[in-house]
Amino acid sequence: MKRKSSDRKNKQATFNKLSLFHGNRYKFKRRCPLSVKGAPIVDYKNINLLKKYMSENGKMLPSRITNVSQKKQRQLSLSIKRARNLALL
Amino acid sequence: MNYYEHTIIVRQDISPIQMNQIIDKYTKLIEKNDGKLIQTQKWGLLNLSYIIKKNRKGNYIHFKIEGSGELIRELEKNEKIDKNLLKYLSVKVQKHDLESNYFERKDKQIEKEKTK
């Protein structure tokens, strides 16, 4: 059992590394998808965008899963609540 | 003067003539209270995600308004009494974007399917 867990750890580490020569410190960090240039505007009318950041049950997804920045997450939560009030979501 | 976005949901079983009357009624109300109507959008009949006053569908009308807070208070006071409306929402915005209409695309798609 001990072996298996250690193997898994190694696998994850290699997956996150840029290449073999980099240490474990250099991991891939995904950027916020809504702060990039040309990103769509967060709005309560844009339902298709809001649906991407919600679970199937209609709950909001946490930002640690979606990698959305704090500022955009606040905008998202506000606009999702507005859309819910209008029975759009 | 502030910018506002105002959305109302009208009952589904209402005739197009009555719909126009409702829109006229509120545009007059806006003008009476020194407001300026910049744009109206009809989003059409949409499915409600939950039942409101025993309705499953609703007609959405969207106003883009320039006016004072008094105007919004007056509008909401009238809309509370109106039996043809299900819900309303008014949002204060910094700037109106007049180009994007997120609900127009669906209508075009339906029209295309009909022509096919």
Backbone of each chain as ProteinMPNN parsed JSONL, in Angstrom:
{"seq_chain_A": "MKRKSSDRKNKQATFNKLSLFHGNRYKFKRRCPLSVKGAPIVDYKNINLLKKYMSENGKMLPSRITNVSQKKQRQLSLSIKRARNLALL", "coords_chain_A": {"N_chain_A": [[0.823, -1.2, 0.0], [1.911, 1.199, 0.821], [3.811, 1.68, -1.124], [2.271, 2.091, -3.388], [0.985, 4.554, -2.901], [3.138, 6.29, -2.838], [4.037, 6.06, -5.427], [1.966, 7.265, -6.819], [2.176, 9.87, -5.983], [4.609, 10.588, -7.133], [3.932, 10.468, -9.819], [2.091, 12.548, -10.093], [3.72, 14.71, -9.537], [5.526, 14.703, -11.687], [3.793, 15.237, -13.683], [3.022, 17.812, -13.195], [5.285, 19.244, -13.582], [7.325, 21.379, -15.679], [9.441, 20.418, -17.276], [11.78, 17.658, -17.157], [14.038, 18.746, -16.074], [13.431, 20.825, -14.479], [12.849, 21.859, -11.122], [10.627, 20.844, -8.449], [9.444, 23.144, -7.73], [8.71, 24.711, -9.849], [5.802, 24.819, -11.051], [2.976, 24.246, -13.17], [0.843, 26.958, -13.453], [-2.388, 27.786, -13.796], [-3.864, 30.478, -15.563], [-6.296, 33.036, -14.783], [-9.289, 32.555, -16.484], [-11.018, 34.589, -17.156], [-9.781, 36.988, -16.987], [-8.072, 37.378, -19.028], [-6.894, 38.967, -22.046], [-9.448, 40.02, -24.276], [-11.379, 38.496, -23.143], [-14.731, 37.35, -22.371], [-17.335, 39.603, -21.219], [-18.493, 39.659, -17.907], [-21.793, 39.24, -17.195], [-25.21, 39.557, -16.203], [-26.955, 38.894, -18.172], [-25.716, 37.251, -19.917], [-26.13, 34.198, -20.284], [-25.066, 31.807, -21.172], [-22.359, 31.985, -20.611], [-22.39, 32.148, -17.81], [-23.395, 29.676, -17.137], [-21.273, 28.0, -17.505], [-19.776, 28.262, -15.236], [-21.135, 27.011, -13.266], [-22.465, 24.234, -11.406], [-24.142, 21.147, -12.369], [-26.369, 21.031, -10.863], [-27.072, 23.588, -10.51], [-25.578, 25.058, -8.76], [-23.051, 27.402, -7.711], [-19.677, 27.142, -8.846], [-16.675, 26.66, -6.959], [-13.883, 28.97, -6.809], [-11.426, 27.797, -6.646], [-11.511, 25.573, -8.164], [-12.217, 26.448, -10.733], [-10.323, 28.356, -11.243], [-10.753, 31.093, -11.355], [-10.17, 34.573, -10.884], [-10.174, 36.527, -7.808], [-11.546, 38.982, -8.052], [-13.081, 38.655, -10.36], [-14.593, 36.486, -9.593], [-16.241, 37.549, -7.681], [-17.774, 39.265, -9.247], [-18.986, 37.338, -10.838], [-20.554, 35.897, -8.974], [-22.375, 37.803, -8.194], [-23.698, 38.363, -10.617], [-24.762, 35.893, -11.227], [-26.621, 35.618, -9.213], [-28.371, 37.657, -9.859], [-29.348, 36.736, -12.289], [-30.645, 34.471, -11.435], [-32.724, 35.582, -10.007], [-34.263, 36.578, -12.03], [-35.241, 34.28, -13.075], [-33.748, 33.042, -15.038], [-31.813, 31.198, -14.771]], "CA_chain_A": [[0.0, 0.0, 0.0], [2.781, 2.37, 0.916], [4.442, 1.878, -2.428], [1.311, 2.661, -4.345], [0.745, 5.981, -2.64], [4.335, 7.044, -3.223], [4.024, 6.102, -6.907], [0.984, 8.243, -7.269], [2.749, 11.183, -5.727], [5.62, 10.841, -8.155], [3.264, 10.712, -11.097], [1.516, 13.895, -10.083], [4.81, 15.677, -9.573], [6.05, 14.794, -13.047], [2.752, 15.819, -14.535], [2.937, 19.248, -12.975], [6.53, 19.917, -13.929], [7.481, 21.825, -17.059], [10.243, 19.362, -17.886], [12.506, 16.872, -16.148], [15.148, 19.505, -15.508], [12.938, 21.78, -13.513], [12.521, 21.317, -9.821], [9.203, 20.769, -8.161], [8.9, 24.474, -7.455], [8.137, 25.298, -11.074], [4.61, 24.073, -11.458], [2.058, 24.976, -14.043], [-0.217, 27.668, -12.761], [-3.306, 28.269, -14.821], [-4.308, 31.859, -15.391], [-7.734, 33.241, -14.695], [-9.812, 32.586, -17.849], [-11.855, 35.766, -17.413], [-8.977, 38.21, -16.93], [-7.216, 37.442, -20.203], [-7.352, 39.911, -23.065], [-10.489, 39.5, -25.154], [-12.294, 37.613, -22.422], [-16.104, 37.867, -22.373], [-17.726, 40.419, -20.066], [-19.408, 38.974, -16.994], [-23.034, 39.987, -17.196], [-26.304, 38.647, -15.833], [-27.715, 38.503, -19.36], [-24.937, 36.275, -20.681], [-26.405, 32.976, -19.539], [-24.186, 30.715, -21.599], [-21.102, 32.128, -19.861], [-22.619, 31.851, -16.391], [-23.633, 28.239, -16.975], [-19.985, 27.311, -17.464], [-19.211, 28.335, -13.895], [-22.085, 26.436, -12.323], [-22.591, 22.784, -11.49], [-25.375, 20.731, -13.039], [-27.501, 21.266, -9.968], [-27.349, 25.012, -10.42], [-24.765, 25.708, -7.728], [-21.835, 28.041, -8.205], [-18.446, 26.387, -8.637], [-15.677, 27.451, -6.238], [-12.858, 29.497, -7.709], [-10.226, 26.961, -6.641], [-11.663, 24.597, -9.246], [-12.284, 27.089, -12.032], [-9.181, 29.253, -11.386], [-11.175, 32.471, -11.602], [-9.574, 35.482, -9.907], [-11.112, 36.964, -6.768], [-12.376, 40.075, -8.547], [-14.07, 38.136, -11.315], [-15.491, 35.579, -8.884], [-17.251, 38.396, -7.043], [-18.7, 39.692, -10.307], [-19.749, 36.161, -11.247], [-21.574, 35.524, -7.996], [-23.433, 38.823, -8.244], [-24.51, 38.259, -11.831], [-25.537, 34.646, -11.153], [-27.771, 35.849, -8.336], [-29.327, 38.47, -10.621], [-29.993, 35.881, -13.293], [-31.57, 33.582, -10.718], [-33.897, 36.364, -9.644], [-35.082, 36.709, -13.244], [-35.612, 32.915, -13.498], [-33.032, 32.669, -16.26], [-30.936, 30.054, -14.467]], "C_chain_A": [[0.858, 1.252, 0.0], [3.397, 2.701, -0.438], [3.493, 2.603, -3.385], [1.147, 4.163, -4.152], [1.953, 6.808, -3.085], [4.409, 7.159, -4.749], [3.112, 7.204, -7.421], [1.541, 9.662, -7.111], [3.76, 11.556, -6.807], [4.979, 11.201, -9.487], [2.743, 12.14, -11.169], [2.605, 14.944, -10.237], [5.33, 15.833, -10.992], [5.044, 15.463, -13.968], [2.733, 17.33, -14.42], [4.187, 19.982, -13.434], [6.564, 20.33, -15.394], [8.302, 20.807, -17.845], [11.003, 18.653, -16.774], [13.534, 17.709, -15.409], [14.714, 20.547, -14.502], [12.651, 21.111, -12.193], [11.03, 21.315, -9.604], [8.573, 22.135, -7.916], [8.185, 25.043, -8.672], [6.958, 24.463, -11.536], [3.787, 24.928, -12.416], [1.019, 25.689, -13.194], [-1.146, 28.241, -13.822], [-3.751, 29.68, -14.509], [-5.826, 31.905, -15.249], [-8.311, 33.383, -16.1], [-10.631, 33.822, -18.167], [-11.066, 37.074, -17.377], [-8.068, 38.373, -18.145], [-7.776, 38.485, -21.167], [-8.415, 39.266, -23.96], [-11.442, 38.539, -24.473], [-13.699, 38.204, -22.432], [-16.417, 38.635, -21.101], [-18.704, 39.62, -19.213], [-20.66, 39.825, -16.844], [-24.181, 39.034, -16.867], [-27.138, 38.214, -17.029], [-27.02, 37.403, -20.157], [-25.029, 34.911, -19.999], [-25.432, 31.866, -19.891], [-22.856, 30.773, -20.873], [-21.296, 31.697, -18.409], [-22.786, 30.356, -16.16], [-22.332, 27.457, -16.892], [-19.43, 27.263, -16.045], [-20.192, 27.857, -12.839], [-22.114, 24.926, -12.496], [-23.914, 22.44, -12.168], [-26.597, 20.992, -12.173], [-27.822, 22.74, -9.804], [-26.605, 25.715, -9.314], [-23.559, 26.368, -8.375], [-20.627, 27.155, -7.925], [-17.443, 27.263, -7.886], [-14.528, 27.848, -7.15], [-11.605, 28.64, -7.68], [-10.314, 25.865, -7.696], [-11.573, 25.283, -10.604], [-11.14, 28.059, -12.285], [-9.577, 30.675, -11.755], [-10.584, 33.366, -10.51], [-10.642, 35.986, -8.94], [-12.092, 38.011, -7.284], [-13.487, 39.549, -9.452], [-15.05, 37.205, -10.632], [-16.608, 36.37, -8.192], [-18.273, 38.849, -8.075], [-19.599, 38.537, -10.735], [-20.882, 35.888, -10.267], [-22.718, 36.531, -8.014], [-24.326, 38.625, -9.46], [-25.302, 36.958, -11.863], [-26.78, 34.864, -10.3], [-28.818, 36.707, -9.033], [-30.081, 37.616, -11.624], [-30.979, 34.93, -12.642], [-32.857, 34.319, -10.37], [-34.845, 36.508, -10.834], [-35.504, 35.352, -13.801], [-34.961, 32.54, -14.811], [-32.176, 31.427, -16.027], [-31.656, 29.054, -13.562]], "O_chain_A": [[0.585, 2.222, -0.707], [3.485, 3.864, -0.831], [3.852, 3.561, -4.07], [1.166, 4.936, -5.11], [1.799, 7.895, -3.642], [4.788, 8.196, -5.293], [3.455, 7.96, -8.33], [1.391, 10.517, -7.984], [3.767, 12.674, -7.322], [5.422, 12.113, -10.186], [2.928, 12.843, -12.163], [2.448, 15.928, -10.959], [5.552, 16.951, -11.458], [5.41, 16.164, -14.911], [2.471, 18.042, -15.389], [4.159, 21.193, -13.651], [5.917, 19.715, -16.242], [7.914, 20.386, -18.935], [10.883, 19.003, -15.6], [13.866, 17.425, -14.258], [15.533, 21.088, -13.76], [12.259, 19.945, -12.142], [10.262, 21.734, -10.469], [7.351, 22.28, -7.894], [7.191, 25.759, -8.55], [7.108, 23.521, -12.314], [3.898, 26.153, -12.454], [0.394, 25.085, -12.322], [-0.745, 29.071, -14.639], [-3.984, 30.038, -13.354], [-6.531, 30.943, -15.553], [-7.866, 34.252, -16.85], [-10.916, 34.083, -19.336], [-11.6, 38.137, -17.693], [-7.376, 39.382, -18.278], [-8.954, 38.839, -21.119], [-8.288, 38.105, -24.349], [-12.22, 37.849, -25.133], [-13.854, 39.424, -22.495], [-15.85, 38.366, -20.043], [-19.625, 38.988, -19.73], [-20.597, 40.979, -16.421], [-24.134, 37.853, -17.207], [-27.935, 37.281, -16.928], [-27.644, 36.713, -20.963], [-24.141, 34.515, -19.244], [-25.023, 31.083, -19.033], [-22.28, 29.734, -20.551], [-20.472, 30.974, -17.85], [-22.377, 29.828, -15.126], [-22.281, 26.386, -16.287], [-18.701, 26.337, -15.689], [-20.104, 28.238, -11.672], [-21.831, 24.4, -13.572], [-24.705, 23.323, -12.498], [-27.71, 21.153, -12.674], [-28.729, 23.106, -9.056], [-26.946, 26.842, -8.955], [-23.103, 25.955, -9.44], [-20.562, 26.494, -6.889], [-17.361, 28.465, -8.136], [-14.23, 27.166, -8.131], [-10.786, 28.732, -8.595], [-9.295, 25.29, -8.079], [-10.933, 24.77, -11.521], [-10.982, 28.545, -13.405], [-8.807, 31.384, -12.403], [-10.508, 32.966, -9.349], [-11.841, 35.892, -9.204], [-13.291, 37.955, -7.008], [-14.651, 39.931, -9.336], [-16.212, 37.128, -11.032], [-17.754, 35.927, -8.124], [-19.478, 38.826, -7.825], [-20.796, 38.711, -10.963], [-22.025, 35.674, -10.669], [-23.884, 36.162, -7.868], [-25.551, 38.704, -9.362], [-26.384, 36.904, -12.448], [-27.858, 34.362, -10.619], [-30.016, 36.514, -8.828], [-31.293, 37.751, -11.79], [-32.022, 34.615, -13.216], [-33.946, 33.749, -10.431], [-36.064, 36.555, -10.672], [-36.069, 35.285, -14.893], [-35.542, 31.807, -15.611], [-31.856, 30.696, -16.964], [-31.083, 28.027, -13.198]]}, "seq_chain_B": "MNYYEHTIIVRQDISPIQMNQIIDKYTKLIEKNDGKLIQTQKWGLLNLSYIIKKNRKGNYIHFKIEGSGELIRELEKNEKIDKNLLKYLSVKVQKHDLESNYFERKDKQIEKEKTK", "coords_chain_B": {"N_chain_B": [[-27.781, 62.381, -13.309], [-28.466, 58.943, -13.827], [-27.608, 55.699, -15.206], [-29.722, 53.039, -16.006], [-30.63, 49.582, -16.129], [-33.512, 47.868, -16.926], [-35.636, 45.217, -16.394], [-38.567, 43.413, -17.199], [-40.927, 40.798, -16.573], [-43.534, 39.473, -18.372], [-46.789, 37.985, -18.218], [-47.443, 34.779, -19.791], [-49.756, 34.147, -21.285], [-50.737, 36.269, -22.976], [-51.942, 38.647, -25.34], [-50.391, 39.823, -28.426], [-51.169, 42.456, -28.927], [-51.883, 43.448, -26.445], [-49.412, 43.249, -25.271], [-47.981, 45.269, -26.584], [-49.391, 47.404, -25.618], [-48.692, 47.331, -22.936], [-45.948, 47.874, -23.103], [-46.093, 50.46, -24.161], [-47.345, 51.754, -22.059], [-45.396, 51.765, -20.048], [-43.288, 53.097, -21.269], [-44.404, 55.626, -21.507], [-44.674, 56.245, -18.847], [-42.03, 56.436, -18.089], [-41.203, 58.645, -19.576], [-42.803, 60.599, -18.483], [-41.739, 60.977, -15.976], [-39.426, 62.469, -16.34], [-37.479, 60.874, -17.52], [-35.246, 59.19, -19.804], [-35.644, 57.137, -22.491], [-33.508, 54.841, -23.783], [-33.13, 52.429, -25.144], [-35.207, 49.657, -26.143], [-35.599, 46.237, -25.648], [-36.974, 43.255, -26.895], [-37.081, 40.192, -25.538], [-38.586, 38.034, -25.981], [-40.58, 34.977, -25.716], [-39.635, 33.033, -23.066], [-38.455, 30.098, -21.35], [-39.168, 29.764, -17.956], [-37.02, 29.142, -15.198], [-37.991, 28.297, -12.836], [-41.243, 27.924, -11.308], [-43.309, 30.745, -11.385], [-45.858, 32.313, -9.809], [-47.666, 30.337, -10.756], [-46.881, 30.127, -13.423], [-45.15, 28.88, -16.27], [-43.767, 29.86, -18.383], [-42.521, 32.985, -19.733], [-42.821, 36.337, -21.021], [-40.18, 38.392, -21.845], [-39.177, 41.717, -21.341], [-36.913, 44.307, -21.967], [-35.555, 47.259, -20.768], [-33.491, 50.049, -21.444], [-32.462, 52.711, -19.622], [-32.106, 56.218, -18.994], [-32.014, 58.145, -16.187], [-33.34, 59.424, -13.048], [-33.147, 58.278, -9.59], [-35.625, 58.507, -8.506], [-37.361, 58.002, -10.561], [-37.062, 55.246, -10.962], [-38.075, 54.319, -8.577], [-40.717, 55.08, -8.844], [-41.463, 53.578, -11.084], [-41.227, 50.934, -10.121], [-43.103, 50.952, -8.147], [-45.461, 51.088, -9.607], [-45.294, 48.727, -10.995], [-45.498, 46.77, -9.118], [-48.186, 46.645, -8.568], [-49.317, 45.909, -10.929], [-51.043, 43.332, -12.545], [-50.402, 41.852, -14.716], [-47.738, 41.427, -14.773], [-44.957, 39.405, -13.805], [-42.434, 39.537, -12.583], [-39.813, 41.894, -11.775], [-36.721, 43.587, -12.453], [-34.278, 45.897, -11.642], [-31.227, 47.338, -12.543], [-28.384, 49.187, -11.76], [-26.069, 50.679, -13.912], [-22.767, 51.507, -15.123], [-22.327, 52.152, -17.731], [-24.013, 51.91, -20.823], [-24.141, 49.066, -22.884], [-24.957, 48.965, -26.106], [-24.855, 47.288, -28.184], [-24.685, 44.458, -27.866], [-26.917, 41.776, -27.784], [-28.025, 39.262, -26.017], [-30.074, 37.514, -26.362], [-31.1, 37.568, -28.845], [-30.086, 35.928, -30.731], [-31.167, 33.396, -30.605], [-33.723, 33.688, -31.68], [-33.143, 34.235, -34.334], [-32.018, 31.836, -35.119], [-34.202, 30.149, -34.934], [-35.821, 31.222, -36.908], [-34.289, 30.683, -39.125], [-34.416, 27.912, -39.181], [-37.062, 27.589, -39.761], [-37.255, 28.625, -42.346], [-35.766, 26.823, -43.705]], "CA_chain_B": [[-28.532, 61.333, -14.025], [-27.831, 57.622, -13.802], [-28.056, 54.734, -16.203], [-30.341, 51.848, -15.422], [-31.21, 48.53, -16.964], [-34.741, 47.46, -16.269], [-36.226, 44.057, -17.064], [-39.822, 42.944, -16.618], [-41.46, 39.551, -17.121], [-44.979, 39.566, -18.566], [-47.425, 36.664, -18.266], [-47.305, 34.177, -21.117], [-51.01, 34.074, -22.033], [-51.162, 37.644, -23.245], [-51.918, 38.83, -26.79], [-49.375, 40.798, -28.863], [-51.682, 43.828, -28.819], [-51.75, 43.82, -25.033], [-47.98, 43.413, -25.024], [-47.607, 46.608, -27.033], [-50.0, 48.354, -24.68], [-47.88, 47.35, -21.708], [-44.71, 48.599, -23.398], [-46.463, 51.882, -24.276], [-47.679, 52.271, -20.724], [-44.195, 52.033, -19.262], [-42.49, 54.145, -21.911], [-45.01, 56.909, -21.139], [-44.353, 56.487, -17.434], [-40.635, 56.869, -18.009], [-41.086, 60.011, -20.089], [-43.494, 61.493, -17.563], [-40.874, 61.252, -14.825], [-38.184, 63.094, -16.805], [-36.49, 59.876, -17.894], [-34.967, 59.091, -21.23], [-35.557, 55.733, -22.881], [-32.451, 54.723, -24.783], [-33.367, 51.246, -25.979], [-36.031, 48.568, -25.613], [-35.348, 44.937, -26.283], [-37.931, 42.189, -26.579], [-36.363, 38.916, -25.544], [-39.52, 37.009, -26.411], [-41.085, 33.988, -24.756], [-38.557, 32.165, -22.569], [-38.824, 29.178, -20.277], [-38.715, 30.136, -16.618], [-36.349, 27.986, -14.598], [-38.872, 27.826, -11.76], [-42.595, 28.425, -11.524], [-43.643, 31.997, -10.711], [-47.311, 32.552, -9.825], [-48.249, 29.279, -11.588], [-46.513, 30.273, -14.836], [-43.927, 28.178, -16.639], [-43.067, 30.669, -19.389], [-42.754, 34.409, -19.57], [-42.296, 37.266, -22.026], [-39.212, 39.299, -21.236], [-38.959, 43.025, -21.973], [-35.72, 44.894, -21.358], [-35.426, 48.687, -21.036], [-32.274, 50.75, -21.039], [-33.023, 53.996, -19.231], [-31.309, 57.228, -18.315], [-32.933, 58.883, -15.338], [-32.985, 59.547, -11.633], [-33.617, 57.193, -8.74], [-37.055, 58.709, -8.292], [-38.054, 57.347, -11.674], [-37.072, 53.805, -10.729], [-39.006, 54.058, -7.478], [-42.066, 55.232, -9.4], [-41.698, 52.427, -11.966], [-41.408, 49.706, -9.345], [-44.359, 51.084, -7.431], [-46.527, 50.735, -10.544], [-45.175, 47.337, -11.433], [-45.933, 45.898, -8.03], [-49.646, 46.53, -8.603], [-49.729, 45.367, -12.224], [-51.272, 41.895, -12.44], [-49.878, 41.166, -15.898], [-46.298, 41.225, -14.63], [-44.551, 38.387, -12.842], [-41.262, 39.982, -11.826], [-39.045, 42.974, -12.378], [-35.37, 43.753, -11.912], [-33.595, 47.076, -12.154], [-29.808, 47.285, -12.225], [-27.669, 50.418, -12.098], [-24.843, 50.381, -14.646], [-21.933, 52.672, -15.417], [-22.345, 52.456, -19.149], [-24.858, 50.987, -21.575], [-23.647, 48.519, -24.149], [-26.165, 48.884, -26.929], [-24.638, 46.392, -29.328], [-24.889, 43.03, -27.632], [-28.209, 41.279, -27.336], [-27.725, 37.84, -25.831], [-31.237, 36.667, -26.588], [-31.589, 37.717, -30.208], [-29.541, 34.88, -31.595], [-32.077, 32.248, -30.62], [-34.809, 33.964, -32.611], [-32.639, 34.1, -35.699], [-31.846, 30.414, -35.391], [-35.527, 29.563, -35.161], [-36.27, 31.686, -38.217], [-33.533, 29.946, -40.141], [-34.952, 26.558, -39.256], [-38.369, 27.655, -40.415], [-37.076, 28.851, -43.773], [-35.264, 25.575, -44.292]], "C_chain_B": [[-27.759, 60.015, -14.038], [-28.355, 56.76, -14.946], [-28.618, 53.502, -15.499], [-30.709, 50.853, -16.509], [-32.4, 47.971, -16.217], [-35.382, 46.324, -17.061], [-37.532, 43.68, -16.378], [-40.243, 41.648, -17.303], [-42.977, 39.664, -17.161], [-45.531, 38.156, -18.639], [-47.425, 36.106, -19.685], [-48.597, 34.259, -21.936], [-51.56, 35.472, -22.298], [-50.992, 37.893, -24.749], [-50.866, 39.874, -27.163], [-49.851, 42.245, -28.762], [-51.532, 44.326, -27.392], [-50.293, 44.047, -24.661], [-47.525, 44.818, -25.394], [-48.186, 47.679, -26.115], [-49.167, 48.476, -23.41], [-46.588, 48.125, -21.939], [-44.986, 50.103, -23.49], [-46.666, 52.514, -22.914], [-46.408, 52.652, -19.978], [-43.267, 53.048, -19.929], [-43.057, 55.533, -21.574], [-44.661, 57.277, -19.702], [-42.931, 57.016, -17.278], [-40.511, 58.321, -18.462], [-41.743, 61.031, -19.155], [-42.583, 61.912, -16.418], [-39.491, 61.744, -15.227], [-37.083, 62.065, -17.11], [-36.305, 59.851, -19.387], [-34.816, 57.62, -21.563], [-34.54, 55.599, -24.008], [-32.698, 53.544, -25.705], [-34.382, 50.323, -25.308], [-35.709, 47.304, -26.381], [-36.467, 43.986, -25.874], [-37.174, 40.871, -26.657], [-37.292, 37.772, -25.951], [-39.895, 36.045, -25.3], [-39.952, 33.044, -24.353], [-39.108, 31.244, -21.481], [-38.301, 29.71, -18.949], [-38.074, 28.909, -15.976], [-37.089, 27.491, -13.358], [-40.215, 28.516, -11.913], [-42.808, 29.708, -10.717], [-45.138, 32.233, -10.88], [-47.999, 31.619, -10.824], [-47.982, 29.474, -13.08], [-45.2, 29.544, -15.092], [-43.112, 28.962, -17.664], [-43.369, 32.141, -19.159], [-42.165, 35.207, -20.714], [-41.387, 38.269, -21.335], [-39.136, 40.597, -22.036], [-37.842, 43.729, -21.207], [-35.624, 46.359, -21.76], [-34.032, 49.154, -20.645], [-32.631, 52.232, -20.842], [-31.934, 54.927, -18.72], [-32.262, 58.061, -17.483], [-32.473, 58.902, -13.904], [-33.527, 58.353, -10.85], [-35.1, 57.275, -8.452], [-37.876, 57.957, -9.331], [-38.162, 55.853, -11.432], [-38.047, 53.45, -9.618], [-40.44, 54.096, -7.992], [-42.439, 54.028, -10.266], [-42.032, 51.195, -11.141], [-42.709, 49.75, -8.549], [-45.521, 50.661, -8.326], [-46.499, 49.259, -10.926], [-45.605, 46.351, -10.358], [-47.43, 45.628, -8.131], [-50.098, 45.776, -9.849], [-49.859, 43.848, -12.159], [-50.716, 41.129, -13.626], [-48.39, 40.847, -15.77], [-46.021, 40.167, -13.566], [-43.422, 38.893, -11.958], [-40.632, 41.165, -12.518], [-37.68, 43.029, -11.726], [-34.78, 45.019, -12.504], [-32.165, 47.085, -11.635], [-29.186, 48.605, -12.652], [-26.364, 50.055, -12.775], [-24.067, 51.676, -14.886], [-22.122, 53.13, -16.85], [-23.251, 51.442, -19.85], [-24.073, 50.397, -22.738], [-24.856, 48.196, -25.016], [-26.05, 47.848, -28.029], [-25.078, 44.962, -29.04], [-26.31, 42.758, -27.163], [-28.098, 39.764, -27.253], [-28.894, 36.942, -26.194], [-31.746, 36.74, -28.016], [-31.211, 36.519, -31.076], [-30.505, 33.701, -31.738], [-33.194, 32.456, -31.642], [-34.36, 33.764, -34.055], [-32.498, 32.639, -36.085], [-33.19, 29.762, -35.703], [-36.039, 29.954, -36.536], [-35.58, 30.929, -39.333], [-34.097, 28.544, -40.315], [-36.292, 26.545, -39.981], [-38.211, 27.795, -41.923], [-36.545, 27.599, -44.473], [-36.425, 24.647, -44.598]], "O_chain_B": [[-26.544, 59.994, -14.237], [-29.385, 57.046, -15.558], [-28.05, 53.004, -14.527], [-31.049, 51.217, -17.635], [-32.316, 47.643, -15.034], [-35.637, 46.46, -18.258], [-37.612, 43.628, -15.15], [-39.946, 41.434, -18.478], [-43.626, 39.914, -16.145], [-44.838, 37.233, -19.069], [-47.409, 36.859, -20.659], [-48.54, 34.422, -23.154], [-52.676, 35.811, -21.906], [-50.034, 37.419, -25.36], [-50.488, 40.707, -26.339], [-49.05, 43.154, -28.541], [-51.116, 45.459, -27.149], [-49.972, 44.916, -23.849], [-46.797, 45.474, -24.649], [-47.565, 48.713, -25.866], [-48.963, 49.569, -22.881], [-46.173, 48.925, -21.1], [-44.222, 50.916, -22.971], [-46.231, 53.634, -22.647], [-46.334, 53.712, -19.356], [-42.545, 53.775, -19.247], [-42.307, 56.489, -21.381], [-44.392, 58.433, -19.378], [-42.656, 57.902, -16.469], [-39.819, 59.125, -17.836], [-41.297, 62.174, -19.051], [-42.641, 63.047, -15.945], [-38.504, 61.474, -14.543], [-35.896, 62.362, -16.97], [-37.098, 60.415, -20.141], [-33.969, 56.93, -20.995], [-34.711, 56.191, -25.074], [-32.496, 53.646, -26.916], [-34.424, 50.21, -24.083], [-35.567, 47.312, -27.603], [-36.858, 43.907, -24.71], [-36.686, 40.486, -27.72], [-36.831, 36.666, -26.233], [-39.584, 36.252, -24.128], [-39.384, 32.346, -25.193], [-40.08, 31.563, -20.796], [-37.128, 30.064, -18.834], [-38.524, 27.781, -16.181], [-36.836, 26.383, -12.885], [-40.321, 29.557, -12.56], [-42.524, 29.754, -9.52], [-45.621, 32.339, -12.007], [-48.813, 32.058, -11.635], [-48.775, 29.032, -13.912], [-44.276, 29.572, -14.279], [-41.906, 28.75, -17.796], [-44.335, 32.498, -18.485], [-41.154, 34.826, -21.304], [-41.777, 38.912, -20.36], [-39.041, 40.573, -23.263], [-37.823, 43.748, -19.976], [-35.611, 46.678, -22.949], [-33.47, 48.711, -19.643], [-33.048, 52.91, -21.78], [-30.966, 54.491, -18.096], [-33.219, 58.625, -18.014], [-31.371, 58.462, -13.578], [-34.268, 57.528, -11.384], [-35.756, 56.267, -8.188], [-38.917, 57.369, -9.037], [-39.212, 55.254, -11.662], [-38.749, 52.441, -9.682], [-41.267, 53.261, -7.629], [-43.559, 53.52, -10.204], [-43.003, 50.493, -11.425], [-43.337, 48.719, -8.306], [-46.443, 49.975, -7.884], [-47.536, 48.633, -11.148], [-46.025, 45.233, -10.657], [-47.894, 44.53, -7.824], [-51.122, 45.092, -9.837], [-48.92, 43.154, -11.772], [-50.57, 39.908, -13.569], [-47.845, 40.085, -16.569], [-46.739, 40.048, -12.574], [-43.44, 38.707, -10.742], [-40.88, 41.416, -13.697], [-37.498, 42.579, -10.595], [-34.779, 45.2, -13.721], [-31.918, 46.868, -10.448], [-29.425, 49.087, -13.76], [-25.621, 49.211, -12.271], [-24.622, 52.775, -14.858], [-22.086, 54.323, -17.151], [-23.251, 50.259, -19.508], [-23.419, 51.123, -23.488], [-25.652, 47.306, -24.72], [-27.023, 47.559, -28.725], [-25.753, 44.331, -29.854], [-26.829, 43.424, -26.267], [-28.078, 39.07, -28.27], [-28.724, 35.729, -26.322], [-32.709, 36.06, -28.371], [-31.917, 36.154, -32.017], [-30.646, 33.1, -32.803], [-33.566, 31.536, -32.371], [-35.084, 33.208, -34.881], [-32.807, 32.243, -37.208], [-33.303, 28.937, -36.609], [-36.619, 29.135, -37.249], [-36.188, 30.58, -40.345], [-34.239, 28.048, -41.432], [-36.609, 25.611, -40.716], [-38.939, 27.166, -42.69], [-36.823, 27.347, -45.645], [-36.216, 23.541, -45.097]]}, "name": "protein", "num_of_chains": 2, "seq": "MKRKSSDRKNKQATFNKLSLFHGNRYKFKRRCPLSVKGAPIVDYKNINLLKKYMSENGKMLPSRITNVSQKKQRQLSLSIKRARNLALLMNYYEHTIIVRQDISPIQMNQIIDKYTKLIEKNDGKLIQTQKWGLLNLSYIIKKNRKGNYIHFKIEGSGELIRELEKNEKIDKNLLKYLSVKVQKHDLESNYFERKDKQIEKEKTK"}
